Each structure stands twice: as structure tokens, then as C-alpha cells.
Amino acid sequence: MKLYYLEKIKPFMKKPHFGFLIVGVLLVILRLLVNVLPPDIYGAIVTTAYYYLAGLGFALLLGYGGLASLGTGAFVGIGAFTLHFVFRYLAMPLTLAIIAGIILAILVSIAFGFVSLRISGMYLAIVTMGLSQIVIEVIRNIPQYASGTTGGFLSGPMARPLEFLGMRLNSNSAVLFTAVFVVIGMMIVHNLIHSSTGRALLSIKNSDTAAQTMGINLLKYRLFAFVISGVYGTLAGILSMLFVRNGNVSQIGITFALNILAAVVIGGTKSVWGIMLGTFVIFGLDLAVFQRFNLGNYSLIINGALIILVVMFYPGGLIQLFGDVKRFMIKQISKVKAHIYGTE
Amino acid sequence: MNFATDILSIIISALISFSFLSLATFGIVLIFKTSSTTNFAQGMLGILGAYTTSYLIDKQGVVDVTGLPSVTITSPTQLILPILAGILVSFITGFLINNVIFKHAKFTNAATKQIITMGLVIVITGLIPLIFGQTVTRVSFPFSQQTIMFQGIAVPVHQLITLILSTIILLTIFILLKYTKWGLGVRSVASNERVAGMMGINTSVINSMSWAIAGALGALSAITYTAAIGSMSVVTMTSIQINAFYASILGGFSSFGGPLGGAFLLSAGQAIFPKLLVTWNLAAWSNTLLYVSIILAVLIKPAGLFGKKIVKKV
């Protein structure tokens, strides 16, 4: 038994994929604890979980592709409102609605990718902001697509309950969807980062001319990064719709894109776990922690100041904090040891 | 309506929105050139000044019965002093932002600077209700309530004064940029901060002055705009600010004048597209069309319509 543990289970536990699975398991456990946990903490964790997906996709774009796009909101909008439109107005099954959202996201993200070939740097940020504004305007102007400016399954005259494979889904069951997608998403991003694709993207980030000279196809990898990030954003939108059951066009504008950017940078652009931390700081911290103390407007100030301070003093992201603390502890322990046992 | 009047009314409404937009745009360009970041807090800096102005005007008189502020402006100083105070507040805030935050942020690149400005947006959003009370919407005061008729088109005097004011201010800044030592410093920092520092230019003074001036311009833009639309909230300036970004890329960041050209084209577009589309009952799509045409223009000329192409070294 012990041998089996040492030979099979322990190496598996050392793998990073094990950690990703644990996240999924924790989310499933969270679903079971829904009546025990305070609703705001529960909501904060679930919100973090699905926006984490959008952050992961964006990290591939920013941390590895070096493309500071501000169009994440557009994809979240595409996910949420395509699901709403296909499921409620076309009365299609849920699976088909999700697939439709992903296909639409791929098409739009290819457009984003082509734009990024011609424009770079700060210009790209503003142009992608404009592109996402166009998507938002389209959503806003098609009344059926968004029922005006908001979409909701359970509100309005044509309410249709959410069903998946004949089972009725309530908003808590949607957390299971989130768990599955988060685990798969983390694994895909981890594998991509550690494959030749990740290295190709890194080389393009450092110098696109040099990368092209070395035979890296700029078009292919740029488009790839945008498509992945777009699909992840769309999934985040779909999951948010499944959980919140409501979407609002005003929530997916420039502020949202900046929030995702902040989440990725604060956590640490190149670390899968760091982004999770960053997403929690941006989307969950206020709901889960600050509102407990009834801080009112001070919570906004603290949150903003926290963002500024982290960016100022922790350029590698919050994930660096763990490494620093660990190093500090080791140093202190060795000092104490030296004090007790004396130096040799 | 005949054709000539249509054209004239488009030009006038374009000029009116240009008067607000140009100030905000110039603030953004100034910061972009010296600090090389897109300042998302530009609108917030401005609205801080506008709140100060509105607060100071409200302080001048309170109705005894309701307790609500109600002021009738009798002398020009009643209006001008609060406006100057508002501009001063934004000026100082901009100065402090650079000296407290950006000077001490060592490991920054363009993306992290963007996030710092975003953090500032959040902080100021929280600060405004704390300082000025929980009133969500306040009203700023126009210079004048009157309207004059020009060739059969109604032009509010307030907008006219704003237009004249912004023209004078922008012209002054351009002259200063061209002929003074400070202007030379700004231009050299814009082209290369390190080399400018080596050549004996005090780059940190230039940077803080850019932030301060950008704040002041934003405040003037916010004060006049909120007075024109007659309402004010924390998010009022966001749309102006986003339009200013589009104007900047449309004109091209590489010169100081280009973005202003872009701002005028954008204001003209805002006036023209609804008029054209209303014929086919598609007026709701005019913003979409405007954004699409801006992006197409930028795709065709990536350096902006009035910009120069910069050749990069590998």
C-alpha cells in the first residue's frame, strides 16, 4: 500500500495538474456548502471562479503575447448574450447555445487578431477598446439579442427555465459547470505555456521582427492567442449568465476590460495561480471581505489604493509575495538556528 | 431646411462638442507624450474639479425652507472664483499623482501605468462622495442661460464662451510649446525622456507639470461640459474621455496637433452620422458606424491621419 502510494500517487500529486484538479474539487465542495457559507462569500468565490477563466485567457495574450488588449468585455458580452439569444429566443438546447457562443467568439477574435497585426502598443489597447465598444453597441441595438440592455432567463414575459440533458439547472448547479471549465481551462493554459506555442508567443512578445526572422509565423500565433483568449472570455460570459441569470451591457464595457487587465497584472502575468489571486483581489475581495466591515465608500478607496500599491511595489505580481515570505522565513529560521546552536 | 443650413448646423454642433473634447484630448496627449501612458483617470481628474466648483457655488446660498442649495449668480466673480478653485484642485491633484505615485513607481511599463491610472479612477470614485456628500448628481452652472440665433440656428451662449475659452487656452499652450524653454523641455521629453534628462532638462518637473496641466484642462472641460448638459455624476466624463482616446489615435499620437484634428473630425462625425442615418431610420447605429469608420481609418493609416510613421530599430 505504501509502495503504491510512493510509486503512483506521490508523483501524480507532484504534478501541477493535481493542483488544478483540487481547484475543481474545491468548487464542487463549495456547491455542497451553499447553505452553510454566507451568501456573499459564496458569491465572491463563484464570481472569482468564472472571471478567472477570462483572466487566464487574457494572461496568454498579455503575459505571453505582449498584447495589451482592452477587448475582453466584448467576449464576455458575446458569451452572455449569445447564450441568452440562442437559448431563449431561438429555443435551442443549452449545448448548442454554448457552441454558438464559442463559434461567434472565434470569428470576432480573428478580427481582433488581424487588427493586432497592423497596430501595436498603446494604439492596440485603444483600438481593441473601440472594437469592443462596437460589439457592445451591436448588442445594445438589437432588441431581441439583449432585450434592450439586459438579458435574463427568469425575467421578462418569455421566461424559459434552464435545462441541460433533460435536467433542470438552478443557478447553484451552474457552479458545477464552472468547476469543469475552470479545471479544463487551467490545464490547457498550463500545457500551452510549457509547449513550443508558449515559447513562440514569448519570442514574439520580446521582438516580433526577431521572432519572424527565426521562422515563427506571426499571423498564426497572434491569431491563436486572440482566439484562445476570446473563447475563454466567452466561457466566462456563459458561466456568469448561468450563475447570475442576468446580464447587463453596461457591465462589460471598458471598466470590465481594465479590471481584467488589473487582475492579471496584480496577480502576476505569467503564473496560473497568480492570476487566480489577482482575480479574487479585483472581483471578490470587496464582496467577501470589505463589505463585512461596512466600510461603504472606504472599500472603494482601499481597493484602488491596493491596486496602485501592488503595481508600484510588486511588479511581479502578488504571487511573488509568497516567494518573498518563504525566503524571509527561511532566513529568519536560519538566524534563529544560528543563535541557538551557534555558527560553525 | 436647405442644404447650406444643414452644413452650417453640423459645423456648429461639431465645434460645440469640439470645445469640450479638445481640452480633454489635449490633456490625454500631454500625458501620453511625457509619461507614455494612456491616462484613464483624465475624466476623473476633471470631474473632481467640476465637483469642487459645483460645491463652492452651492455653498453660497441655501434655501431656508428645503435646505437645498439654490444660488442665483449675480456677479461674475461668484462663478469665476469657484471655477478657478476647481481648476486649481485638479491642477494640484495631477501634480500630486505624478509626484507621489509615478515618481516612486520604479518597475513600470505601459500596461502597469494604465493600471495605476485605473486604480486612481477607483480611488477618486470612492473619494468624491466622501468629500462632497452623498448627493449623487449635482448641477454645475452655465456661464449664461441665453441663446443667440445665428443664421437661423440656435447657439447657446455658454457653449460659445466655452469654445472661445478653449481656443484661447489651446492656442496659448501651442505658442508656449513652440517658443518657451518649458515647451522645448516638453517636446524633448516627449521624444526621449532619458536623453532629455542627460541634456540637462529637469524631466521630473516637466512630467509633474504635464500632469498638473492635464488635470487643469480636464477640469475646465468637465466644468463646462457638466454645465452645458445640466447634470453631473462621477461617470459623466467617461464618454468624453473615451472619445478623446479615439480622437487621439485617429489624429495620431506622434504630434500635439494631430489629436486635435482627430477630435474635430470625431465631433463632426458625431454630428453628421445621425443626420445621414435618420433618413433610413437607423439613427441608433450612428455610434457603431462612427467607431467602425475610426477603426478603418486607423487600420489604413496606423500612425493616425496626421501622424508620422516611426521606424523602429530591432
Interface residues (C-beta under 8 A of the other chain):
Chain A: L62 A68 V115 R118 I119 G121 M122 Y123 A125 I126 V127 M129 G130 L131 Q133 I134 E137 V138 N141 S207 T209 A210 I254 L258 N259 L261 A262 V265 I266 N297 Y298 S299 L300 I301 N303 G304 A305 L306 I307 I308 V311 M312 P315
Chain B: F32 S36 T37 T38 F40 I101 H104 A105 K106 F107 T108 A110 A111 T112 Q114 I115 I116 M118 G119 L120 V121 I122 V123 I124 T125 G126 L127 P129 L130 T238 I242 F245 Y246 S248 I249 F253 A284 W285 N287 T288 Y291 V292 I294 I295 V298 L299 P302 V314
